[in-house]
Amino acid sequence: MQVDTSKILFICGGAFAGLDKVISHRVETGSGIGFGATVKAKSDKASEGELLAQVEPEDLIKFGLIPEFIGRLPVVATLNELSEEV
């Protein structure tokens, strides 16, 4: 029996605790040392949700997922954290 998978959507989900640190390391390159340095205040740091929205496949690989698995996921979507508002 053969199954046509061309119209099947696979959805993978998870918490990915610590992925924001991997993305932050990539996004916030540069240092605050030297005359031409850009110095950011602690209040200018991106929130966890803002960082996760910038996820790239290489971030997931650095996080520990194997490249063969990442290559099978053509679309990556992020969700914001839930709030108590109704």
Summary of the structure (lengths in Angstrom):
residues: 86
radius of gyration: 17.6
end to end distance: 47.7
largest distance: 67.3
contacts: 120
relative contact order: 0.17
helix: 33%
strand: 0%
